[in-house]
């Protein structure tokens, strides 16, 4: 942000050499930022997948425990909760007219 403000000031001064140097530095920093953002995004998605797997595992073990204890109401609630989760790439069936 600060460098972009400097670039505006240098443009007004018409210092082409300094402007070219500043543009080069801005391009390098922008590339670094994009790389960091891509890495952050991939790590964030990995954490989400891990948390989702942990949640499924926890729900499955809770349902198994409830079934062993004979708490079939809790087992049914667990099954209903699993069926309410949105599915990826799910499309409603086509109806033929």
N, CA, C and O of each residue as an XYZ file, in Angstrom:
388
protein
N       0.834     -1.185      0.000
C       0.000      0.000      0.000
C       0.886      1.259      0.000
O       0.669      2.192     -0.774
N       1.877      1.255      0.882
C       2.765      2.414      0.969
C       3.522      2.604     -0.348
O       3.703      3.728     -0.817
N       3.956      1.492     -0.933
C       4.698      1.585     -2.195
C       3.812      2.112     -3.320
O       4.295      2.817     -4.206
N       2.532      1.781     -3.296
C       1.618      2.280     -4.319
C       1.428      3.797     -4.187
O       1.277      4.500     -5.187
N       1.436      4.283     -2.963
C       1.346      5.730     -2.738
C       2.614      6.404     -3.257
O       2.568      7.455     -3.897
N       3.764      5.757     -2.957
C       5.037      6.289     -3.464
C       5.045      6.331     -4.983
O       5.537      7.289     -5.578
N       4.496      5.286     -5.616
C       4.450      5.231     -7.068
C       3.666      6.414     -7.627
O       4.062      7.002     -8.633
N       2.556      6.765     -6.980
C       1.776      7.921     -7.424
C       2.583      9.204     -7.339
O       2.518     10.047     -8.233
N       3.354      9.351     -6.250
C       4.175     10.558     -6.089
C       5.284     10.601     -7.131
O       5.580     11.661     -7.683
N       5.895      9.457     -7.402
C       6.984      9.416     -8.378
C       6.451      9.701     -9.776
O       7.135     10.337    -10.577
N       5.247      9.241    -10.080
C       4.655      9.530    -11.390
C       4.506     11.032    -11.592
O       4.738     11.555    -12.682
N       4.112     11.715    -10.516
C       3.951     13.175    -10.614
C       5.293     13.872    -10.812
O       5.361     14.931    -11.437
N       6.370     13.273    -10.275
C       7.708     13.861    -10.419
C       8.349     13.493    -11.758
O       9.383     14.057    -12.116
N       7.763     12.573    -12.492
C       8.280     12.119    -13.795
C       9.687     11.533    -13.696
O      10.521     11.779    -14.567
N       9.956     10.760    -12.643
C      11.256     10.083    -12.484
C      11.094      8.641    -12.969
O      10.727      7.745    -12.208
N      11.381      8.446    -14.264
C      11.128      7.156    -14.909
C      11.973      6.018    -14.322
O      11.480      4.899    -14.176
N      13.235      6.289    -13.986
C      14.116      5.241    -13.453
C      13.601      4.753    -12.099
O      13.506      3.550    -11.854
N      13.280      5.681    -11.249
C      12.782      5.318     -9.916
C      11.410      4.643    -10.029
O      11.103      3.727     -9.266
N      10.592      5.093    -10.977
C       9.269      4.505    -11.193
C       9.404      3.057    -11.668
O       8.664      2.184    -11.213
N      10.340      2.799    -12.578
C      10.554      1.437    -13.077
C      11.022      0.521    -11.949
O      10.568     -0.618    -11.843
N      11.931      1.016    -11.107
C      12.429      0.239     -9.982
C      11.303     -0.079     -9.000
O      11.196     -1.200     -8.503
N      10.475      0.911     -8.731
C       9.363      0.724     -7.807
C       8.329     -0.248     -8.380
O       7.785     -1.078     -7.651
N       8.058     -0.146     -9.682
C       7.124     -1.081    -10.319
C       7.644     -2.518    -10.252
O       6.873     -3.457    -10.053
N       8.966     -2.681    -10.421
C       9.569     -4.002    -10.328
C       9.403     -4.564     -8.914
O       9.050     -5.731     -8.741
N       9.656     -3.738     -7.919
C       9.515     -4.166     -6.529
C       8.060     -4.523     -6.219
O       7.785     -5.516     -5.545
N       7.136     -3.705     -6.715
C       5.711     -3.991     -6.507
C       5.310     -5.312     -7.156
O       4.532     -6.071     -6.578
N       5.827     -5.595     -8.340
C       5.508     -6.841     -9.032
C       6.031     -8.050     -8.252
O       5.343     -9.063     -8.129
N       7.260     -7.932     -7.725
C       7.830     -9.022     -6.928
C       7.005     -9.266     -5.668
O       6.699    -10.408     -5.325
N       6.650     -8.181     -4.985
C       5.866     -8.322     -3.758
C       4.470     -8.871     -4.051
O       3.920     -9.644     -3.267
N       3.912     -8.469     -5.171
C       2.594     -8.978     -5.554
C       2.673    -10.480     -5.822
O       1.776    -11.227     -5.433
N       3.724    -10.919     -6.475
C       3.925    -12.349     -6.721
C       4.069    -13.126     -5.424
O       3.499    -14.207     -5.273
N       4.830    -12.573     -4.487
C       4.982    -13.212     -3.178
C       3.637    -13.308     -2.470
O       3.295    -14.342     -1.897
N       2.883    -12.223     -2.517
C       1.576    -12.196     -1.867
C       0.664    -13.261     -2.458
O      -0.028    -13.969     -1.727
N       0.667    -13.371     -3.769
C      -0.176    -14.366     -4.425
C       0.236    -15.781     -4.028
O      -0.615    -16.644     -3.817
N       1.539    -16.013     -3.927
C       2.034    -17.324     -3.497
C       1.620    -17.639     -2.075
O       1.182    -18.751     -1.780
N       1.759    -16.651     -1.185
C       1.354    -16.856      0.205
C      -0.145    -17.116      0.312
O      -0.591    -17.960      1.089
N      -0.908    -16.375     -0.483
C      -2.362    -16.543     -0.440
C      -2.763    -17.928     -0.941
O      -3.647    -18.562     -0.365
N      -2.119    -18.401     -2.010
C      -2.425    -19.732     -2.540
C      -2.064    -20.813     -1.514
O      -2.813    -21.771     -1.320
N      -0.917    -20.648     -0.867
C      -0.507    -21.622      0.151
C      -1.479    -21.603      1.325
O      -1.867    -22.657      1.827
N      -1.872    -20.414      1.761
C      -2.818    -20.291      2.860
C      -4.144    -20.963      2.502
O      -4.730    -21.671      3.321
N      -4.603    -20.738      1.289
C      -5.881    -21.308      0.850
C      -5.818    -22.837      0.845
O      -6.753    -23.498      1.296
N      -4.721    -23.396      0.338
C      -4.611    -24.860      0.298
C      -4.526    -25.428      1.716
O      -5.104    -26.479      1.995
N      -3.815    -24.748      2.609
C      -3.727    -25.212      3.994
C      -5.083    -25.091      4.700
O      -5.448    -25.946      5.507
N      -5.812    -24.036      4.392
C      -7.135    -23.853      4.987
C      -8.078    -24.966      4.546
O      -8.844    -25.492      5.354
N      -8.022    -25.329      3.251
C      -8.859    -26.412      2.754
C      -8.476    -27.741      3.390
O      -9.347    -28.558      3.689
N      -7.183    -27.965      3.599
C      -6.726    -29.188      4.244
C      -7.262    -29.272      5.669
O      -7.735    -30.326      6.093
N      -7.189    -28.173      6.403
C      -7.695    -28.142      7.776
C      -9.205    -28.410      7.793
O      -9.701    -29.119      8.668
N      -9.926    -27.845      6.832
C     -11.374    -28.086      6.761
C     -11.662    -29.560      6.504
O     -12.575    -30.125      7.108
N     -10.890    -30.196      5.608
C     -11.106    -31.621      5.336
C     -10.792    -32.463      6.573
O     -11.512    -33.414      6.878
N      -9.725    -32.117      7.279
C      -9.361    -32.855      8.494
C     -10.456    -32.706      9.540
O     -10.865    -33.689     10.158
N     -10.937    -31.474      9.742
C     -11.992    -31.253     10.733
C     -13.278    -31.981     10.354
O     -13.976    -32.509     11.219
N     -13.584    -32.008      9.079
C     -14.770    -32.714      8.612
C     -14.639    -34.212      8.874
O     -15.590    -34.850      9.325
N     -13.468    -34.770      8.594
C     -13.241    -36.199      8.843
C     -13.326    -36.507     10.329
O     -13.884    -37.533     10.717
N     -12.777    -35.631     11.166
C     -12.857    -35.829     12.611
C     -14.312    -35.795     13.075
O     -14.727    -36.596     13.913
N     -15.073    -34.865     12.521
C     -16.475    -34.741     12.898
C     -17.256    -35.988     12.499
O     -18.060    -36.492     13.283
N     -17.025    -36.490     11.281
C     -17.704    -37.715     10.846
C     -17.327    -38.887     11.737
O     -18.182    -39.688     12.117
N     -16.050    -38.984     12.069
C     -15.584    -40.071     12.922
C     -16.221    -39.981     14.308
O     -16.637    -40.991     14.876
N     -16.292    -38.774     14.840
C     -16.882    -38.580     16.164
C     -18.355    -38.969     16.154
O     -18.830    -39.652     17.062
N     -19.086    -38.525     15.107
C     -20.505    -38.861     15.021
C     -20.720    -40.357     14.858
O     -21.657    -40.925     15.419
N     -19.846    -40.989     14.086
C     -19.959    -42.430     13.880
C     -19.730    -43.186     15.183
O     -20.465    -44.122     15.498
N     -18.717    -42.785     15.939
C     -18.452    -43.474     17.207
C     -19.565    -43.203     18.218
O     -19.906    -44.082     19.009
N     -20.134    -41.995     18.202
C     -21.266    -41.709     19.090
C     -22.469    -42.569     18.725
O     -23.167    -43.073     19.606
N     -22.714    -42.738     17.419
C     -23.839    -43.566     16.978
C     -23.611    -45.024     17.359
O     -24.540    -45.708     17.788
N     -22.382    -45.501     17.204
C     -22.070    -46.885     17.580
C     -22.259    -47.086     19.075
O     -22.807    -48.099     19.510
N     -21.803    -46.122     19.852
C     -21.950    -46.205     21.303
C     -23.430    -46.198     21.687
O     -23.851    -46.968     22.551
N     -24.211    -45.339     21.056
C     -25.645    -45.274     21.356
C     -26.331    -46.582     20.969
O     -27.233    -47.044     21.669
N     -25.903    -47.183     19.848
C     -26.501    -48.448     19.430
C     -26.176    -49.562     20.429
O     -27.032    -50.384     20.756
N     -24.931    -49.577     20.908
C     -24.559    -50.588     21.910
C     -25.354    -50.413     23.195
O     -25.689    -51.387     23.869
N     -25.654    -49.155     23.528
C     -26.406    -48.872     24.750
C     -27.914    -49.039     24.550
O     -28.685    -48.962     25.506
N     -28.322    -49.266     23.317
C     -29.739    -49.448     23.047
C     -30.509    -48.151     22.900
O     -31.740    -48.157     22.933
N     -29.810    -47.041     22.737
C     -30.456    -45.735     22.568
C     -30.695    -45.507     21.075
O     -29.964    -44.761     20.424
N     -31.724    -46.159     20.550
C     -31.978    -46.113     19.113
C     -32.520    -44.765     18.656
O     -32.427    -44.422     17.477
N     -33.078    -44.012     19.572
C     -33.502    -42.652     19.229
C     -32.307    -41.797     18.858
O     -32.352    -41.028     17.898
N     -31.229    -41.939     19.634
C     -30.012    -41.189     19.339
C     -29.376    -41.675     18.036
O     -28.829    -40.880     17.273
N     -29.450    -42.983     17.786
C     -28.930    -43.532     16.539
C     -29.695    -42.932     15.358
O     -29.093    -42.549     14.355
N     -31.023    -42.852     15.480
C     -31.843    -42.286     14.404
C     -31.525    -40.807     14.202
O     -31.452    -40.338     13.066
N     -31.333    -40.062     15.309
C     -30.973    -38.643     15.199
C     -29.650    -38.489     14.466
O     -29.495    -37.596     13.633
N     -28.705    -39.353     14.773
C     -27.404    -39.287     14.132
C     -27.531    -39.567     12.640
O     -26.891    -38.905     11.823
N     -28.360    -40.550     12.284
C     -28.559    -40.870     10.874
C     -29.242    -39.712     10.152
O     -28.894    -39.399      9.013
N     -30.204    -39.082     10.803
C     -30.894    -37.941     10.188
C     -29.938    -36.769     10.005
O     -29.974    -36.093      8.977
N     -29.088    -36.526     10.993
C     -28.124    -35.425     10.885
C     -27.167    -35.674      9.724
O     -26.801    -34.744      9.005
N     -26.762    -36.929      9.542
C     -25.846    -37.261      8.447
C     -26.534    -37.071      7.098
O     -25.896    -36.664      6.128
N     -27.822    -37.361      7.034
C     -28.514    -37.231      5.749
C     -28.832    -35.776      5.421
O     -29.085    -35.455      4.259
N     -28.825    -34.895      6.409
C     -29.108    -33.479      6.168
C     -27.899    -32.704      5.687
O     -28.035    -31.585      5.193
N     -26.713    -33.289      5.826
C     -25.507    -32.596      5.374
C     -25.539    -32.419      3.869
O     -25.930    -33.339      3.150
N     -25.139    -31.259      3.377
C     -25.123    -31.062      1.922
C     -24.089    -31.971      1.276
O     -22.992    -32.151      1.805
N     -24.435    -32.529      0.155
C     -23.522    -33.400     -0.576
C     -22.889    -32.616     -1.711
O     -23.545    -31.804     -2.365
N     -21.630    -32.864     -1.933
C     -20.938    -32.203     -3.033
C     -21.413    -32.786     -4.356
O     -21.655    -33.987     -4.477
N     -21.537    -31.921     -5.324
C     -21.900    -32.320     -6.676
C     -23.225    -33.073     -6.761
O     -23.441    -33.828     -7.709
N     -24.094    -32.887     -5.810
C     -25.389    -33.540     -5.834
C     -26.336    -32.757     -6.713
O     -26.407    -31.530     -6.631
N     -27.053    -33.460     -7.542
C     -28.063    -32.834     -8.399
C     -29.353    -33.594     -8.230
O     -29.333    -34.816     -8.076
N     -30.471    -32.906     -8.255
C     -31.739    -33.631     -8.152
C     -31.939    -34.502     -9.384
O     -31.459    -34.173    -10.469
N     -32.644    -35.607     -9.217
C     -32.852    -36.478    -10.370
C     -33.674    -35.798    -11.439
O     -34.555    -34.989    -11.149
N     -33.377    -36.134    -12.675
C     -34.129    -35.565    -13.805
C     -35.491    -36.239    -13.889
O     -35.625    -37.444    -13.678
N     -36.465    -35.454    -14.193
C     -37.794    -36.015    -14.374
C     -38.099    -35.998    -15.868
O     -37.828    -35.016    -16.560
N     -38.656    -37.078    -16.344
C     -39.004    -37.120    -17.756
C     -40.458    -36.704    -17.919
O     -41.330    -37.162    -17.181
N     -40.708    -35.854    -18.866
C     -42.056    -35.340    -19.098
C     -42.686    -35.969    -20.294
O     -43.825    -35.648    -20.632
